[in-house]
Amino acid sequence: MFGTGILASNICDGGGFWYADEAAPAPDIQFHFLPGSGLEHGLAPVGNGVTLNSAFLRPRSRGTVRLASNDPRAKPLIDPNYWGDPYDVRISIAGFRLARRIMAQPALRAFTGAEAHPGAAAVSDEDIRAYACRHAKTDYHPVGTCKMGAEDDPSAVVTPRLRLKGIENLRVCDSSVMPFVNSSNTNAPTIMIAEKAADMIRAEQGL
């Protein structure tokens, strides 16, 4: 109400997109700037400070979602398989190094002070990987559990018209149909998928 306190901020007050892999067709790193130190799961705040996250947007690793049993109430077996592909490790580390370079710029020095996490001692790729294995997390934008693909693609769950293979009159029209993660947040693309589904249904109904 008075413009003060933690709820006066949306917690992620700035961000940007850039390339860790210069050959990537679209930005593959997203930065999240947070006005506070240790604003992550498992990290302890270290006095006043700021946080800059680097998120890898174009992972090649593929996880699985499987049934645990024939009980519909049983939770599924979900394995995200983070960093299953060595490329993802290499580019994630490169994205971290980009974030570190940004925070080391003279224009920010008066506000940042010393690096708290993982700290200046984490120099090698192995140091950074070990830190990330302890603290890395999802950005809560899962996709791909009902991959869209060609009719003859055995790994595709839905067709290009979003029809679920093997079941009549059922479509899937959310972020689960994305074959790959997009180079952005998933909200706008998901709205576009739903809008496209609505257009196709209306066209098929002659509306």
WOURQUI-V292951 format. One line per field, one symbol per residue. psi: psi as a letter, one per 40 degrees, with the letter a starting at -180 (. if undefined). burial: + if it has 24 or more other C-alpha atoms within 12 Angstrom, else -. A space follows every 10 residues. Layout:
psi->???
burial->???
This chain:
psi->defiideeie dgeiaihahd heeieihehh hhhhgiiffi hehhigaiai hhihhhefie ihaihihdae heehiihhhd fhfdhddddd dddddddddd ddeeiddede edaihdheie egdidddddd ddddeiiief giieeghhai deheehdiie eehhhehifh ihfaeeehdi hifaiedddd dddddddddd ddddef.
burial->---------- -----+++++ +-----++++ ++++++++++ --------++ ++++++++++ -+-------- ---------- -++----+++ ++++++++++ -++------- -+--++++-- -------++- ++---+---- +++++++++- -----+++++ +++++----- ++++++++++ ++++++--++ --+---+--- -------
